[in-house]
Every structure is written in C-alpha cells, then in structure tokens.
Amino acid sequence: MMLTKGPVYDVEIGVQAPDKEIRYISINAAPIINKDGELTGGIGTFMDVTTRRMITQGKDDFISIASHELKTPVTSLKASLQMLERSNTKLSAELREKLIAQSIRSLNSLSNLINDLLDTSRVEQGHLKLEKKPFHLQELFEDCRTHVQETTDQTISFDSSANPVIVADSQQIGQVLVNFITNAIKYAPDSAQILVCSSMVNDLETKISVTDNGPGIPQDKLDHLFKRYYRTDYNGQKFTGLGLGLYISAEIIKNHGGKIGANSQLGQGSEFWFTLPTTTG
C-alpha cells in the first residue's frame, strides 16, 4: 500500500508464536491521501481467519484424497474387465474366476466409498433418518460377522454379560459395528482375536465395544479419531479410505442418544465403544 497507494484486500499471512500452532491473519487496508495526492496514512484491519483457512485446506485435502481413493478401484475394475473382454476365450476358468472376483472387490470398494460420501451428505443435511425397532445384539453381531469374517483369518467373537434388546435402527447400528470391526482388522492385523462385548451400564443403557490386541493408538490421536476426514496409520503405513467411517459412526450414535469413544494404550491394543438406550430381553 505504501508503494502503490492502493487498497489491500484480504491478504493472508501466517503468524506463529514460539511453541504455538500457526495462526492465519487476514489484512485489509485503505490509504489516506490528502488533497495534494500525498499518502499521509492508512486504515487497516486484522482478522483471525485460521478457521476459514483450515476449512478450505480440509476441502482441498478431501478432494485430493477422494479423487485418489475413487480412482484406485475404478482402475482395477477397468483393467479386469478389459482383460476379460479381450482374452475371454483364451483365459483359463481359474483366471476368469480370479478376474471376476477382483472386479467384485473393486465394485464393493467403490460402493463403500460412495456410500460414505452419501451418508456424510445426509448427516450434514440432517437427512439421516432412523427406523427404530427392537432387536437382539447377538443376532446383529452374527450378521456383521458374516459380512466381515471372509476378509480375515482373525477370530471375531462375541461376549455378552446380558441379553440386551436394543431399540434402534439395526441397519445403522450394524454399520457402526462393521466399521469398528473392519478398522480392527485393518489397523491391528497382528491381533489374533477381535472381541465384541456388550454389557449393561445401568438399567437404561448398554455399552457395546470392539477390542483388539494391536499396536494401540497414541494419546494425541485419540481426540481426532471421530473427526471428519481424519485418517490415522499403522506403524507409519497409510491405509485407503476417506476418513469418514468413524465420523459417520459418531453421528449415528449421537442421533440415537448414545455416546461414542475410544480407549487405547500403545502396545496393548484399542477399544472402540458406544452406548445405546436399551431394555432387558
């Protein structure tokens, strides 16, 4: 402004104090010019726009992650189908089955990613409808185990100290439970057993937890696990996904009037849990 004598609009600068996180400041300024055209001063405003910068950065990161994650199964599916199309009569039955199975896995991955995006949109617009009906946790667990057991050699077991009847949307609660179990499979691959437990917290509340014996999660990451787009790693290895599963799970449980959280110690495994209003069956 001192050189151009012109106004300054929304110029961002980063400011970082010692041992503090960086803050972003937006500067707006206008010159004060006297009747002779000389610059005699200026008026400026400074606004903390760190939240705005983080939102913008989050959207940019999400677009980048989503583009990559969606491209991976599409590329794999395209390659399998092209090979089947070009060489179908020359392929052995075994190889054809392998390519078809690979195509199905790619479609399932693509479907899961799209469902996460749709669920996130419904959550943010308040369109995640609940169809509450009574059901037994044991039955829901068996359905969930059938869904994920074929993806791992780990033992997935259920231990219930009660016979709770849950009054909730079984499809959505199943979605949360499957998410917890698949995360345990993904992030604790060396855990021989994954244990699903249910227990009565009191006469009106049941706690459901999924526990593994994996490497555990650092304490500084626990507070971020249920945030949108947050993705952790295992021994420095990044995994696929949009970072939406736990965020959606948290919103589902909140909509049911329950609580959700995680406990973990490095080297001793992790416990992901949620609570729901219940009756005794």
N, C-alpha and C positions, 0 to 999 in steps of 0.2 A: 504493500500500500504506500509506503514511503517513497518508493521509486516511481510507481505508476500513477499515484494519486487516485487510484480507482478503488472501489469497494472489494472486500474479501467475503466470499460466501462459503460457509460450511467446509472449511479446511480442517482436516483431522490431523492431530498429532498424537503420538504416544508418549505418555509420561510414566516413569517408573521410579518409585522411591526405593531405597535400599531394603531388601528382604520383603518387598511387596509385589503383588501382581501388577502388570501394566494396566494403566487406565488410558482411555482414549478421550480426547477433548476436541470438541468442535469449536472453531473460532469463526466468528462473524465480525466484520469491522467496516466502518464507513469513515471516509476522510472528512475533515472540517477545513473548508477552503474559504479564505476571505475574499473580499470584493476585488482584490487585485489578482486573484487566481493563485495565491500562495497557500501552500499547505501549512496550516497552523496547529493542527492537532487531529485527533481521531476519536471515534467512539467504538468500543469493542465489547463483545460478549463472549463468555466462555461457558460451554455446556458439556457436562459429562455424558458421553454417548457410548460408553462401554457396552451397555446392554444392547443397544442398536447394532454395534459392530459385531457382538457375539451372535446375535440372531442372523445377521447377514452371512457371517462366516459359517454358522451352522447350516444354513440353507445351501451354501456353496459346497460344503463338505458332503452334505446329504446327496446332492445331485451327482457329485463325483462318485460316491460310494454306490448309489443306486444304479448309475449307468454301468459301473463295473460288474456289480452283482447280477444285474439282469442280462448283461452280455454273456457271462460265463455259461449258464445253462442253454441259452439260445444258440451259442456257437457249437456247443457239444451236440445238441439236438440236430442242428443243421448238418453237421458232419456225419452223424449216424444215418440220417435219412438219405443223404446224398449217396453214401456208400451202398445202402440198401437199394436205392433206385438204379444205380449204375451197374452194380455187380450182383443183383439178386440171384440170378440163375447160376452164378459161379460160386456163390458162398455156400459153405457147409451149413448144415442145420444148426450146429453148435454156435457158429459165428453169428448166424442170423438171430438166434435167441439172445446172444450176448448184446448185439446192437439194439435189439428191441428193448431189452432190459435197461440198457444205458439211456435210451430215448425216454423211457418211462421215468427214470430217476431225474432226468433233466426237466421233464414236464412237471414232475412233483416239486422240484426246487423252484421252478418258475411260478407255479401256482402258489406256493407258500410265500414267496416274495410279494406277489400281487395281493394276496390276502392280507399280509401285514400292512401294505400301503392302504388298502381299502379300510381295514379296521382302524388304522390311525386316523384316517379321514372321518370315519364315523364317530370316533372318540372326540375329536376336536370340534365336530359339529353337534355333538350331543345326540347322535342318532343311534347309539349302541343300545338297542332295545333288549329288555330282559323278559324271558319267558320262564318264570319260576314255577317249578314243580318239585314235589318231594322225591328223593331217590337215596339209595344207599351208597356210601362211599366205596364199599367193596366192589360193587358192580361197575362203578365208574372206573375204578383202578384197573379192573380186568380189561375193560375196553381200551384204556390208554396203553396198558402193557402190550396188548395185541398190536397196537398201532406202531410201537417203537421197538419191540423186542427183536424183530428181524434185522434191525440195523446194528446190533451189537451182540457180543458174546458175554457181556457183563450180566450178572444176575440182578434182576429187578424184582424186589419183594415188597410185600405189604404187611404192616404190623399195626393192628388196631387194638387199643385198650378198651374200646367201647364199640357199640354198633350204631353209629350215628346216622340219623336220617337228615339229609341236607335239603333245605328248601331253597332252591336256587335254579339258575339256568344251567342245566347239566352240560350243554354244549360248550358254554363259555368257561365253566369251571374245568371241564376236560381240557380245554385249550390251554389254560394256565398250568394244569398238571403236566400235560405233554411238554409244554415249554420248559418247565423245571427239569423234567427227566431228560429231555434231549440235550439241555445245557450241561447236565451232569455227565452225560455220555461224551459230549464234545470236549468239555474242559477238564474232565477227570478221567481220561482214557485208561489210566493205570489202576483205577479203583475197581476191585473185583466185584463189589456189590454196590448197588444203589438201593437205598431203603426209603420207602414211602411209609410214613406213620400218620396216624390220626389219634387225637386224644381230646377229651373234654376239658376245656379250660375252666368252664363253670357250667351251670345248668342251661345256659343260653348260647354258648359259644364253643365251637370246635376248632382245633388247630390242626392243619394238615401241613406236613413238612416232607421235603425230599433231601436226603443226606447222602453225601459221598465221602470217600476217603482219599480224595485227590490232594493236589498241592496247596489248596487253600487260596484265599484272596487277600491281598494286602489291605490293611485297615483304611488306607487313604482312598481306596477304590470303592469300598462298600457303599459310601454315601451317594455314589454316582450311578450305581447299577440300574436303577429304575428310571433313569432319565432318558428322554428320547434321543436316539441316535448314538447312545453311548455303547462302545464295544471294548471289551477287555481282551486279554490274550492269555495264552498258556505257555509259560517258560519262554516268553518273548515271541511266540508264534501267533500271528494274526489269523483269525478264522473268518469264514464267509458269514454274511448276514448284514442286515441293515441297522442293527442296534435298536430294533423296535419291539422285540418279543417281550422283554421284561417291562417295558413302558406300557404296552397294551395290557399285560397281565395285571399291573398295578391299577390301571384304570378300571378293569373288570371287577377286581376285588373291592375297590372303592365304591363302585356302583352297587355292589351287593351289601354295603355297610360293613365290610370287613377290614382287616389290617393286613399288611404285607411287609416282609422284611427278609434280611439275610444275616446269618452269623457265620464267621469263619476265622480260622487261625492257620497261619502258614504251616504247612507240613502235616496238618491234622484234618484237612477236609473242610467242607462247607455244608451249611444247612440253609435251604431256602424254604420259607414258610408263609402261610397265610391263614387267616381265621375267617369263619363264616357263622352266621346265626344258625342254630340247629335245634332239633328236637330229639328226643331219645326214642329209638325204634326197638 
